[in-house]
Amino acid sequence: MLGMFDDDQRALERLGQQLRMARKKRGDRQSDAAARCRVSRETYRKMERGEPGVGVGIWVRAIGIYGDRNALAMLFPTSPFDEVS
């Protein structure tokens, strides 16, 4: 484990649950999802379990396949460079 805070771990687990629900809604098996994301089935399973350590690039790919990649912009709605003094 990477020494995550409990809130962070719960957030990652919720993200994994949402990914699982989106995959099932689409009718994909885990092996299908792994192939779409271009990762091993084990790596994909780690994502659905909310395990830390999966690269953010893989998550972005999965969100693009099963979610709304445009929603990622909402995470940082303003640039830290907007407030340069």
Number of C-alpha atoms within 10 A of each C-alpha: 6 7 7 10 8 9 9 11 15 13 12 18 19 15 17 21 16 15 24 22 14 16 20 14 10 11 11 14 12 18 15 14 24 18 13 14 22 14 13 13 16 12 18 26 17 15 24 21 17 20 16 16 11 13 10 9 10 16 18 16 15 22 18 15 16 21 16 11 14 9 10 13 9 8 7 8 8 10 8 8 7 7 7 6 4
